[in-house]
Amino acid sequence: MAGRQRSRAAWIWGAAAGALLVVAACATVALGLLAGVPLFDGLAPPPAYRWVRPPPELRTGNKAAASASATVALTDAGSAAAVVSTADDQAQVILPAGAFPPAAGQTGLGIAIQPLDPVQVPVPPAGTAIQGNPYRITVAYVPGGATATAVQPVDVTLRYPVDATQMILLNGSTWRLLPTTLESAALAVDATTTQFGVFAAASTGGTPARPRRIPAWAYAAAGAALLAAGLPTLASGRKRLKPRGC
């Protein structure tokens, strides 16, 4: 009889804790504390976005966005496979082997990734708003310095602060939309391209969503809910393992 009561209590505690977790998740999204990122994707806060021009409410504590540069080997078969990423992981370029063709007298490719102030780039198309920093990505032959043109698609990934759904490219004077894969759990957009210029994560609607810091209590509440859900099961298991007659 006592065993049934303990089992019933464990089920009640577990159901209550599960309900608390669901309520916490819904509340954080409803209050705008999470920008559509499910609470169950992880209890650790995502890395703070590094802005070139942070919103006023995020200026305190903002760290400068990182740039990157690298030289990729170039052989008679073309460029080597390579990954070039900024130190803050907000922009990344992935080259498959042979993405750029060989060129006479050239021994490498110089790849540069530079974060930009969004107010210093042309306004994107109507109904589109840049999210976070635009990034200028250039690829040039070494040592000559001539611009290199890709013959295979190159993968570009950009992190964003909140709500981006697409990647846009400024090549010349016109922005264009790239076929985009949304990686919402990582707050990133991914696209392939054979052209380079200024890339930006973007959202539709015309006005950038306002990023907000997630308070520590939101993560503490989620952790407490998970702990409460596990305690009855742990206690029940310990009682089952207890030797008879003790």
CYANA upper distance limits for C-alpha pairs under 8 A (distance plus 0.5 A):
  1 MET  CA      5 GLN  CA      6.91
  2 ALA  CA      6 ARG  CA      6.75
  3 GLY  CA      7 SER  CA      6.65
  4 ARG  CA      8 ARG  CA      6.53
  5 GLN  CA      9 ALA  CA      6.58
  6 ARG  CA     10 ALA  CA      6.65
  6 ARG  CA    236 SER  CA      7.91
  7 SER  CA     11 TRP  CA      6.82
  7 SER  CA    236 SER  CA      8.02
  8 ARG  CA     12 ILE  CA      6.76
  9 ALA  CA     13 TRP  CA      6.60
  9 ALA  CA    232 PRO  CA      8.37
 10 ALA  CA     14 GLY  CA      6.49
 10 ALA  CA    232 PRO  CA      5.43
 10 ALA  CA    233 THR  CA      6.96
 10 ALA  CA    236 SER  CA      8.01
 11 TRP  CA     15 ALA  CA      6.56
 12 ILE  CA     16 ALA  CA      6.61
 13 TRP  CA     17 ALA  CA      6.59
 13 TRP  CA    228 ALA  CA      7.94
 13 TRP  CA    229 ALA  CA      7.16
 13 TRP  CA    232 PRO  CA      7.19
 14 GLY  CA     18 GLY  CA      6.60
 14 GLY  CA    228 ALA  CA      7.86
 14 GLY  CA    229 ALA  CA      5.23
 14 GLY  CA    230 GLY  CA      7.85
 14 GLY  CA    232 PRO  CA      7.52
 15 ALA  CA     19 ALA  CA      6.64
 15 ALA  CA    229 ALA  CA      8.20
 16 ALA  CA     20 LEU  CA      6.68
 16 ALA  CA    229 ALA  CA      8.32
 17 ALA  CA     21 LEU  CA      6.76
 17 ALA  CA    225 ALA  CA      5.82
 17 ALA  CA    226 LEU  CA      7.46
 17 ALA  CA    228 ALA  CA      6.26
 17 ALA  CA    229 ALA  CA      5.42
 18 GLY  CA     22 VAL  CA      6.86
 18 GLY  CA    225 ALA  CA      7.59
 18 GLY  CA    226 LEU  CA      8.21
 18 GLY  CA    229 ALA  CA      7.06
 19 ALA  CA     23 VAL  CA      6.65
 20 LEU  CA     24 ALA  CA      6.56
 20 LEU  CA    225 ALA  CA      6.62
 21 LEU  CA     25 ALA  CA      6.69
 21 LEU  CA    221 ALA  CA      8.48
 21 LEU  CA    222 ALA  CA      6.50
 21 LEU  CA    225 ALA  CA      5.98
 21 LEU  CA    226 LEU  CA      7.70
 22 VAL  CA     26 CYS  CA      6.68
 23 VAL  CA     27 ALA  CA      6.43
 24 ALA  CA     28 THR  CA      6.64
 24 ALA  CA    218 ALA  CA      7.97
 24 ALA  CA    221 ALA  CA      7.50
 24 ALA  CA    222 ALA  CA      7.09
 25 ALA  CA     29 VAL  CA      6.98
 25 ALA  CA     38 PRO  CA      7.73
 25 ALA  CA     39 LEU  CA      6.12
 25 ALA  CA    222 ALA  CA      8.30
 26 CYS  CA     30 ALA  CA      6.47
 27 ALA  CA     31 LEU  CA      6.44
 28 THR  CA     32 GLY  CA      6.75
 28 THR  CA     33 LEU  CA      5.44
 28 THR  CA     34 LEU  CA      6.23
 28 THR  CA    218 ALA  CA      7.47
 29 VAL  CA     33 LEU  CA      6.24
 29 VAL  CA     34 LEU  CA      5.48
 29 VAL  CA     35 ALA  CA      7.11
 29 VAL  CA     36 GLY  CA      6.84
 32 GLY  CA    212 ARG  CA      8.10
 33 LEU  CA    212 ARG  CA      7.03
 33 LEU  CA    213 ARG  CA      7.52
 33 LEU  CA    214 ILE  CA      5.78
 33 LEU  CA    215 PRO  CA      8.05
 34 LEU  CA     38 PRO  CA      8.31
 34 LEU  CA    214 ILE  CA      7.18
 35 ALA  CA    162 VAL  CA      6.47
 35 ALA  CA    163 ASP  CA      7.06
 35 ALA  CA    211 PRO  CA      8.47
 36 GLY  CA    163 ASP  CA      8.16
 37 VAL  CA     41 ASP  CA      7.87
 37 VAL  CA    184 SER  CA      7.25
 37 VAL  CA    185 ALA  CA      6.55
 38 PRO  CA    185 ALA  CA      8.14
 39 LEU  CA     43 LEU  CA      7.51
 39 LEU  CA    222 ALA  CA      8.36
 41 ASP  CA    185 ALA  CA      7.28
 43 LEU  CA    219 TYR  CA      6.46
 43 LEU  CA    222 ALA  CA      7.78
 43 LEU  CA    223 GLY  CA      7.62
 44 ALA  CA    219 TYR  CA      7.93
 45 PRO  CA    214 ILE  CA      8.15
 45 PRO  CA    219 TYR  CA      8.31
 49 TYR  CA     62 ASN  CA      8.49
 49 TYR  CA     90 GLN  CA      8.48
 49 TYR  CA    160 TYR  CA      7.83
 49 TYR  CA    161 PRO  CA      6.31
 50 ARG  CA     54 PRO  CA      8.34
 50 ARG  CA     62 ASN  CA      6.67
 50 ARG  CA     63 LYS  CA      5.89
 50 ARG  CA     64 ALA  CA      6.20
 50 ARG  CA     65 ALA  CA      5.28
 50 ARG  CA     66 ALA  CA      8.48
 50 ARG  CA     88 ASP  CA      8.34
 51 TRP  CA     62 ASN  CA      7.32
 51 TRP  CA     63 LYS  CA      7.50
 51 TRP  CA     64 ALA  CA      6.59
 51 TRP  CA     65 ALA  CA      6.05
 51 TRP  CA    132 GLY  CA      7.16
 51 TRP  CA    133 ASN  CA      6.88
 52 VAL  CA     64 ALA  CA      6.65
 52 VAL  CA     65 ALA  CA      6.42
 52 VAL  CA    115 PRO  CA      7.49
 52 VAL  CA    116 LEU  CA      6.96
 52 VAL  CA    117 ASP  CA      6.02
 52 VAL  CA    133 ASN  CA      6.90
 53 ARG  CA    117 ASP  CA      6.48
 53 ARG  CA    118 PRO  CA      8.10
 53 ARG  CA    133 ASN  CA      8.37
 54 PRO  CA     58 LEU  CA      6.39
 54 PRO  CA     59 ARG  CA      6.00
 54 PRO  CA     62 ASN  CA      7.66
 55 PRO  CA     59 ARG  CA      6.84
 58 LEU  CA     62 ASN  CA      6.98
 65 ALA  CA     88 ASP  CA      7.67
 65 ALA  CA    115 PRO  CA      7.06
 66 ALA  CA     86 THR  CA      6.21
 66 ALA  CA     87 ALA  CA      6.51
 66 ALA  CA     88 ASP  CA      6.54
 66 ALA  CA    114 GLN  CA      8.15
 66 ALA  CA    115 PRO  CA      7.54
 67 SER  CA     86 THR  CA      5.95
 67 SER  CA     87 ALA  CA      7.89
 67 SER  CA    112 ALA  CA      8.21
 67 SER  CA    113 ILE  CA      5.99
 67 SER  CA    114 GLN  CA      5.35
 67 SER  CA    115 PRO  CA      6.71
 68 ALA  CA     84 VAL  CA      7.87
 68 ALA  CA     85 SER  CA      6.96
 68 ALA  CA     86 THR  CA      5.42
 68 ALA  CA     87 ALA  CA      7.78
 68 ALA  CA    112 ALA  CA      6.28
 68 ALA  CA    113 ILE  CA      5.55
 68 ALA  CA    114 GLN  CA      7.27
 69 SER  CA     84 VAL  CA      7.95
 69 SER  CA    110 GLY  CA      7.67
 69 SER  CA    111 ILE  CA      5.99
 69 SER  CA    112 ALA  CA      4.82
 69 SER  CA    113 ILE  CA      6.73
 70 ALA  CA     84 VAL  CA      7.28
 70 ALA  CA    110 GLY  CA      6.39
 70 ALA  CA    111 ILE  CA      5.87
 70 ALA  CA    112 ALA  CA      7.20
 71 THR  CA    108 GLY  CA      6.69
 71 THR  CA    109 LEU  CA      5.87
 71 THR  CA    110 GLY  CA      5.06
 71 THR  CA    111 ILE  CA      6.72
 72 VAL  CA     79 SER  CA      7.33
 72 VAL  CA     80 ALA  CA      7.00
 72 VAL  CA     82 ALA  CA      7.36
 72 VAL  CA    108 GLY  CA      5.88
 72 VAL  CA    109 LEU  CA      5.49
 72 VAL  CA    110 GLY  CA      7.02
 72 VAL  CA    111 ILE  CA      8.08
 73 ALA  CA     79 SER  CA      6.45
 73 ALA  CA     80 ALA  CA      6.15
 73 ALA  CA    107 THR  CA      6.96
 73 ALA  CA    108 GLY  CA      5.04
 73 ALA  CA    109 LEU  CA      7.01
 74 LEU  CA     78 GLY  CA      6.00
 74 LEU  CA     79 SER  CA      4.89
 74 LEU  CA     80 ALA  CA      6.70
 74 LEU  CA    102 PRO  CA      6.96
 74 LEU  CA    106 GLN  CA      7.80
 74 LEU  CA    107 THR  CA      5.61
 74 LEU  CA    108 GLY  CA      4.92
 74 LEU  CA    109 LEU  CA      7.12
 75 THR  CA     79 SER  CA      6.77
 75 THR  CA     80 ALA  CA      8.08
 75 THR  CA    102 PRO  CA      6.83
 75 THR  CA    107 THR  CA      7.35
 75 THR  CA    108 GLY  CA      8.37
 76 ASP  CA    102 PRO  CA      6.15
 77 ALA  CA     98 GLY  CA      6.93
 77 ALA  CA    101 PRO  CA      7.69
 77 ALA  CA    102 PRO  CA      7.06
 78 GLY  CA     97 ALA  CA      7.80
 78 GLY  CA     98 GLY  CA      5.04
 78 GLY  CA     99 ALA  CA      7.48
 78 GLY  CA    100 PHE  CA      6.11
 78 GLY  CA    101 PRO  CA      4.95
 78 GLY  CA    102 PRO  CA      5.09
 79 SER  CA     97 ALA  CA      6.42
 79 SER  CA     98 GLY  CA      5.32
 79 SER  CA     99 ALA  CA      6.58
 79 SER  CA    100 PHE  CA      5.81
 79 SER  CA    101 PRO  CA      7.04
 79 SER  CA    102 PRO  CA      7.50
 79 SER  CA    108 GLY  CA      7.90
 79 SER  CA    109 LEU  CA      7.89
 80 ALA  CA     95 LEU  CA      8.16
 80 ALA  CA     96 PRO  CA      7.70
 80 ALA  CA     97 ALA  CA      5.24
 80 ALA  CA     98 GLY  CA      6.70
 80 ALA  CA     99 ALA  CA      8.38
 81 ALA  CA     94 ILE  CA      8.21
 81 ALA  CA     95 LEU  CA      5.78
 81 ALA  CA     96 PRO  CA      5.13
 81 ALA  CA     97 ALA  CA      4.60
 81 ALA  CA     98 GLY  CA      7.74
 81 ALA  CA     99 ALA  CA      8.39
 82 ALA  CA     94 ILE  CA      6.44
 82 ALA  CA     95 LEU  CA      5.64
 82 ALA  CA     96 PRO  CA      7.30
 82 ALA  CA     97 ALA  CA      8.16
 83 VAL  CA     92 GLN  CA      7.67
 83 VAL  CA     93 VAL  CA      6.30
 83 VAL  CA     94 ILE  CA      5.01
 83 VAL  CA     95 LEU  CA      6.77
 84 VAL  CA     92 GLN  CA      6.20
 84 VAL  CA     93 VAL  CA      5.69
 84 VAL  CA     94 ILE  CA      6.96
 84 VAL  CA    111 ILE  CA      8.21
 85 SER  CA     89 ASP  CA      6.54
 85 SER  CA     90 GLN  CA      8.24
 85 SER  CA     91 ALA  CA      6.32
 85 SER  CA     92 GLN  CA      4.68
 85 SER  CA     93 VAL  CA      6.80
 86 THR  CA     90 GLN  CA      6.86
 86 THR  CA     91 ALA  CA      6.21
 86 THR  CA     92 GLN  CA      7.02
 86 THR  CA    113 ILE  CA      7.84
 89 ASP  CA    159 ARG  CA      8.11
 90 GLN  CA    157 THR  CA      8.35
 90 GLN  CA    158 LEU  CA      6.04
 90 GLN  CA    159 ARG  CA      5.26
 90 GLN  CA    160 TYR  CA      8.10
 91 ALA  CA    113 ILE  CA      8.06
 91 ALA  CA    135 TYR  CA      8.12
 91 ALA  CA    156 VAL  CA      7.94
 91 ALA  CA    157 THR  CA      6.23
 91 ALA  CA    158 LEU  CA      5.13
 91 ALA  CA    159 ARG  CA      6.99
 92 GLN  CA    156 VAL  CA      6.27
 92 GLN  CA    157 THR  CA      5.67
 92 GLN  CA    158 LEU  CA      7.12
 93 VAL  CA    154 VAL  CA      7.63
 93 VAL  CA    155 ASP  CA      6.22
 93 VAL  CA    156 VAL  CA      5.21
 93 VAL  CA    157 THR  CA      7.10
 94 ILE  CA    154 VAL  CA      6.55
 94 ILE  CA    155 ASP  CA      5.51
 94 ILE  CA    156 VAL  CA      7.02
 95 LEU  CA     99 ALA  CA      6.62
 95 LEU  CA    154 VAL  CA      5.78
 95 LEU  CA    155 ASP  CA      7.17
 96 PRO  CA    152 GLN  CA      8.24
 96 PRO  CA    154 VAL  CA      7.39
 98 GLY  CA    151 VAL  CA      8.35
 98 GLY  CA    152 GLN  CA      7.82
 99 ALA  CA    150 ALA  CA      6.02
 99 ALA  CA    151 VAL  CA      6.05
 99 ALA  CA    152 GLN  CA      5.12
 99 ALA  CA    153 PRO  CA      7.37
 99 ALA  CA    154 VAL  CA      7.41
100 PHE  CA    148 ALA  CA      7.47
100 PHE  CA    149 THR  CA      6.92
100 PHE  CA    150 ALA  CA      5.15
100 PHE  CA    151 VAL  CA      6.19
100 PHE  CA    152 GLN  CA      7.60
101 PRO  CA    149 THR  CA      8.43
101 PRO  CA    150 ALA  CA      7.74
101 PRO  CA    151 VAL  CA      7.39
102 PRO  CA    106 GLN  CA      7.84
103 ALA  CA    141 TYR  CA      8.48
106 GLN  CA    141 TYR  CA      6.75
106 GLN  CA    142 VAL  CA      6.07
106 GLN  CA    143 PRO  CA      6.59
106 GLN  CA    144 GLY  CA      7.21
107 THR  CA    141 TYR  CA      8.14
107 THR  CA    142 VAL  CA      6.43
107 THR  CA    143 PRO  CA      7.55
108 GLY  CA    141 TYR  CA      6.46
108 GLY  CA    142 VAL  CA      5.40
108 GLY  CA    143 PRO  CA      7.83
109 LEU  CA    139 VAL  CA      7.00
109 LEU  CA    140 ALA  CA      6.06
109 LEU  CA    141 TYR  CA      5.13
109 LEU  CA    142 VAL  CA      5.91
109 LEU  CA    148 ALA  CA      8.33
110 GLY  CA    138 THR  CA      8.42
110 GLY  CA    139 VAL  CA      6.15
110 GLY  CA    140 ALA  CA      5.68
110 GLY  CA    141 TYR  CA      6.60
110 GLY  CA    142 VAL  CA      6.64
111 ILE  CA    137 ILE  CA      7.74
111 ILE  CA    138 THR  CA      6.27
111 ILE  CA    139 VAL  CA      5.17
111 ILE  CA    140 ALA  CA      7.21
112 ALA  CA    136 ARG  CA      8.34
112 ALA  CA    137 ILE  CA      6.13
112 ALA  CA    138 THR  CA      5.85
112 ALA  CA    139 VAL  CA      7.21
113 ILE  CA    135 TYR  CA      6.95
113 ILE  CA    136 ARG  CA      6.27
113 ILE  CA    137 ILE  CA      5.15
113 ILE  CA    138 THR  CA      7.33
114 GLN  CA    135 TYR  CA      5.88
114 GLN  CA    136 ARG  CA      5.62
114 GLN  CA    137 ILE  CA      7.04
115 PRO  CA    133 ASN  CA      6.54
115 PRO  CA    134 PRO  CA      6.43
115 PRO  CA    135 TYR  CA      4.91
115 PRO  CA    136 ARG  CA      6.92
116 LEU  CA    120 GLN  CA      7.88
116 LEU  CA    121 VAL  CA      8.41
116 LEU  CA    133 ASN  CA      6.37
116 LEU  CA    134 PRO  CA      5.80
116 LEU  CA    135 TYR  CA      6.18
116 LEU  CA    136 ARG  CA      7.57
117 ASP  CA    121 VAL  CA      7.79
117 ASP  CA    133 ASN  CA      6.84
117 ASP  CA    134 PRO  CA      7.42
118 PRO  CA    130 ILE  CA      7.82
118 PRO  CA    132 GLY  CA      8.19
118 PRO  CA    133 ASN  CA      6.57
118 PRO  CA    134 PRO  CA      6.52
122 PRO  CA    173 SER  CA      8.24
124 PRO  CA    128 THR  CA      6.61
124 PRO  CA    129 ALA  CA      7.09
124 PRO  CA    130 ILE  CA      7.79
124 PRO  CA    175 TRP  CA      6.67
125 PRO  CA    175 TRP  CA      7.46
126 ALA  CA    206 GLY  CA      7.05
127 GLY  CA    204 THR  CA      5.94
127 GLY  CA    205 GLY  CA      5.38
127 GLY  CA    206 GLY  CA      4.74
128 THR  CA    202 ALA  CA      6.96
128 THR  CA    203 SER  CA      6.18
128 THR  CA    204 THR  CA      5.00
128 THR  CA    205 GLY  CA      6.42
128 THR  CA    206 GLY  CA      5.25
128 THR  CA    207 THR  CA      8.11
129 ALA  CA    202 ALA  CA      5.88
129 ALA  CA    203 SER  CA      5.83
129 ALA  CA    204 THR  CA      6.70
129 ALA  CA    205 GLY  CA      7.55
129 ALA  CA    206 GLY  CA      5.46
129 ALA  CA    207 THR  CA      6.23
129 ALA  CA    208 PRO  CA      5.99
130 ILE  CA    134 PRO  CA      7.98
130 ILE  CA    200 ALA  CA      6.78
130 ILE  CA    201 ALA  CA      6.46
130 ILE  CA    202 ALA  CA      4.86
130 ILE  CA    203 SER  CA      7.04
130 ILE  CA    208 PRO  CA      7.16
131 GLN  CA    160 TYR  CA      6.49
131 GLN  CA    161 PRO  CA      7.17
131 GLN  CA    162 VAL  CA      7.59
131 GLN  CA    163 ASP  CA      8.22
131 GLN  CA    164 ALA  CA      6.67
131 GLN  CA    200 ALA  CA      7.67
131 GLN  CA    201 ALA  CA      5.90
131 GLN  CA    202 ALA  CA      5.49
131 GLN  CA    203 SER  CA      7.16
131 GLN  CA    208 PRO  CA      6.69
131 GLN  CA    209 ALA  CA      8.33
132 GLY  CA    160 TYR  CA      6.06
132 GLY  CA    161 PRO  CA      6.43
132 GLY  CA    200 ALA  CA      8.23
132 GLY  CA    201 ALA  CA      7.55
133 ASN  CA    160 TYR  CA      8.37
133 ASN  CA    200 ALA  CA      7.22
133 ASN  CA    201 ALA  CA      8.37
134 PRO  CA    198 VAL  CA      6.92
134 PRO  CA    199 PHE  CA      6.10
134 PRO  CA    200 ALA  CA      4.90
134 PRO  CA    201 ALA  CA      7.75
135 TYR  CA    198 VAL  CA      5.90
135 TYR  CA    199 PHE  CA      5.70
135 TYR  CA    200 ALA  CA      6.79
136 ARG  CA    197 GLY  CA      6.02
136 ARG  CA    198 VAL  CA      4.70
136 ARG  CA    199 PHE  CA      6.74
137 ILE  CA    196 PHE  CA      6.56
137 ILE  CA    197 GLY  CA      6.04
137 ILE  CA    198 VAL  CA      6.76
137 ILE  CA    199 PHE  CA      7.87
138 THR  CA    147 THR  CA      8.27
138 THR  CA    196 PHE  CA      6.65
138 THR  CA    197 GLY  CA      6.89
139 VAL  CA    147 THR  CA      6.55
139 VAL  CA    148 ALA  CA      6.15
139 VAL  CA    149 THR  CA      8.38
139 VAL  CA    196 PHE  CA      8.08
140 ALA  CA    145 GLY  CA      5.79
140 ALA  CA    146 ALA  CA      5.84
140 ALA  CA    147 THR  CA      4.80
140 ALA  CA    148 ALA  CA      5.43
141 TYR  CA    145 GLY  CA      5.50
141 TYR  CA    146 ALA  CA      5.94
141 TYR  CA    147 THR  CA      6.86
141 TYR  CA    148 ALA  CA      6.49
142 VAL  CA    146 ALA  CA      8.46
149 THR  CA    194 THR  CA      7.53
149 THR  CA    195 GLN  CA      7.55
150 ALA  CA    154 VAL  CA      8.06
150 ALA  CA    194 THR  CA      5.54
150 ALA  CA    195 GLN  CA      7.53
151 VAL  CA    194 THR  CA      7.23
152 GLN  CA    194 THR  CA      6.96
153 PRO  CA    192 THR  CA      6.05
153 PRO  CA    193 THR  CA      5.55
153 PRO  CA    194 THR  CA      5.55
154 VAL  CA    192 THR  CA      5.76
154 VAL  CA    193 THR  CA      5.82
154 VAL  CA    194 THR  CA      6.58
155 ASP  CA    190 ASP  CA      7.61
155 ASP  CA    191 ALA  CA      6.33
155 ASP  CA    192 THR  CA      4.91
155 ASP  CA    193 THR  CA      7.08
156 VAL  CA    190 ASP  CA      6.27
156 VAL  CA    191 ALA  CA      5.93
156 VAL  CA    192 THR  CA      6.50
156 VAL  CA    193 THR  CA      8.02
157 THR  CA    188 ALA  CA      7.19
157 THR  CA    189 VAL  CA      6.22
157 THR  CA    190 ASP  CA      4.87
157 THR  CA    191 ALA  CA      7.02
158 LEU  CA    188 ALA  CA      5.93
158 LEU  CA    189 VAL  CA      5.99
158 LEU  CA    190 ASP  CA      7.06
158 LEU  CA    200 ALA  CA      7.88
158 LEU  CA    201 ALA  CA      6.99
159 ARG  CA    186 ALA  CA      8.09
159 ARG  CA    187 LEU  CA      6.12
159 ARG  CA    188 ALA  CA      4.58
159 ARG  CA    189 VAL  CA      6.96
159 ARG  CA    201 ALA  CA      7.93
160 TYR  CA    164 ALA  CA      6.99
160 TYR  CA    187 LEU  CA      6.24
160 TYR  CA    188 ALA  CA      6.27
160 TYR  CA    189 VAL  CA      8.19
160 TYR  CA    201 ALA  CA      6.78
161 PRO  CA    187 LEU  CA      7.51
161 PRO  CA    211 PRO  CA      6.90
162 VAL  CA    187 LEU  CA      7.60
162 VAL  CA    209 ALA  CA      7.14
162 VAL  CA    210 ARG  CA      8.06
162 VAL  CA    211 PRO  CA      6.47
163 ASP  CA    203 SER  CA      6.91
163 ASP  CA    209 ALA  CA      7.18
164 ALA  CA    188 ALA  CA      8.36
164 ALA  CA    189 VAL  CA      7.97
164 ALA  CA    201 ALA  CA      6.41
164 ALA  CA    202 ALA  CA      5.44
164 ALA  CA    203 SER  CA      4.96
164 ALA  CA    204 THR  CA      8.44
165 THR  CA    180 THR  CA      8.34
165 THR  CA    182 LEU  CA      6.68
165 THR  CA    189 VAL  CA      7.50
165 THR  CA    201 ALA  CA      7.87
165 THR  CA    202 ALA  CA      6.68
165 THR  CA    203 SER  CA      5.79
165 THR  CA    204 THR  CA      8.03
166 GLN  CA    177 LEU  CA      7.87
166 GLN  CA    178 LEU  CA      7.85
166 GLN  CA    179 PRO  CA      8.19
166 GLN  CA    180 THR  CA      5.95
166 GLN  CA    181 THR  CA      7.98
166 GLN  CA    182 LEU  CA      7.57
166 GLN  CA    189 VAL  CA      6.82
166 GLN  CA    201 ALA  CA      6.40
166 GLN  CA    202 ALA  CA      5.87
166 GLN  CA    203 SER  CA      6.92
167 MET  CA    177 LEU  CA      6.74
167 MET  CA    178 LEU  CA      6.21
167 MET  CA    179 PRO  CA      8.06
167 MET  CA    180 THR  CA      6.55
167 MET  CA    189 VAL  CA      6.93
167 MET  CA    190 ASP  CA      7.76
167 MET  CA    191 ALA  CA      7.35
167 MET  CA    199 PHE  CA      7.42
167 MET  CA    200 ALA  CA      6.16
167 MET  CA    201 ALA  CA      5.11
167 MET  CA    202 ALA  CA      6.31
168 ILE  CA    175 TRP  CA      6.79
168 ILE  CA    176 ARG  CA      5.98
168 ILE  CA    177 LEU  CA      5.03
168 ILE  CA    178 LEU  CA      6.15
168 ILE  CA    199 PHE  CA      6.25
168 ILE  CA    200 ALA  CA      5.92
168 ILE  CA    201 ALA  CA      6.97
168 ILE  CA    202 ALA  CA      7.29
169 LEU  CA    175 TRP  CA      5.83
169 LEU  CA    176 ARG  CA      5.86
169 LEU  CA    177 LEU  CA      6.97
169 LEU  CA    178 LEU  CA      7.41
169 LEU  CA    196 PHE  CA      8.14
169 LEU  CA    197 GLY  CA      7.18
169 LEU  CA    198 VAL  CA      6.11
169 LEU  CA    199 PHE  CA      5.08
169 LEU  CA    200 ALA  CA      7.10
170 LEU  CA    174 THR  CA      6.08
170 LEU  CA    175 TRP  CA      4.83
170 LEU  CA    176 ARG  CA      7.03
170 LEU  CA    197 GLY  CA      6.22
170 LEU  CA    198 VAL  CA      5.42
170 LEU  CA    199 PHE  CA      6.88
171 ASN  CA    175 TRP  CA      7.33
171 ASN  CA    195 GLN  CA      7.88
171 ASN  CA    196 PHE  CA      7.01
171 ASN  CA    197 GLY  CA      5.50
171 ASN  CA    198 VAL  CA      7.21
172 GLY  CA    197 GLY  CA      8.11
178 LEU  CA    191 ALA  CA      6.87
178 LEU  CA    192 THR  CA      8.02
178 LEU  CA    193 THR  CA      8.15
179 PRO  CA    191 ALA  CA      6.48
179 PRO  CA    192 THR  CA      7.85
180 THR  CA    189 VAL  CA      7.01
180 THR  CA    190 ASP  CA      6.11
180 THR  CA    191 ALA  CA      5.31
180 THR  CA    192 THR  CA      8.36
181 THR  CA    189 VAL  CA      6.32
181 THR  CA    190 ASP  CA      5.55
181 THR  CA    191 ALA  CA      6.78
182 LEU  CA    188 ALA  CA      6.94
182 LEU  CA    189 VAL  CA      5.28
182 LEU  CA    190 ASP  CA      6.92
183 GLU  CA    187 LEU  CA      6.56
183 GLU  CA    188 ALA  CA      5.58
183 GLU  CA    189 VAL  CA      6.22
183 GLU  CA    190 ASP  CA      7.84
184 SER  CA    188 ALA  CA      6.65
184 SER  CA    189 VAL  CA      8.29
189 VAL  CA    201 ALA  CA      7.13
203 SER  CA    208 PRO  CA      7.57
214 ILE  CA    218 ALA  CA      7.51
215 PRO  CA    219 TYR  CA      8.01
216 ALA  CA    220 ALA  CA      6.74
217 TRP  CA    221 ALA  CA      6.41
218 ALA  CA    222 ALA  CA      6.90
219 TYR  CA    223 GLY  CA      6.63
220 ALA  CA    224 ALA  CA      6.57
221 ALA  CA    225 ALA  CA      6.68
222 ALA  CA    226 LEU  CA      6.84
223 GLY  CA    227 LEU  CA      6.63
224 ALA  CA    228 ALA  CA      6.53
225 ALA  CA    229 ALA  CA      6.68
226 LEU  CA    230 GLY  CA      6.84
227 LEU  CA    231 LEU  CA      6.68
228 ALA  CA    232 PRO  CA      7.95
229 ALA  CA    233 THR  CA      8.17
230 GLY  CA    234 LEU  CA      6.68
231 LEU  CA    235 ALA  CA      6.54
232 PRO  CA    236 SER  CA      6.54
233 THR  CA    237 GLY  CA      6.65
234 LEU  CA    238 ARG  CA      6.78
235 ALA  CA    239 LYS  CA      6.85
236 SER  CA    240 ARG  CA      6.84
237 GLY  CA    241 LEU  CA      6.85
238 ARG  CA    242 LYS  CA      6.83
242 LYS  CA    246 CYS  CA      7.85
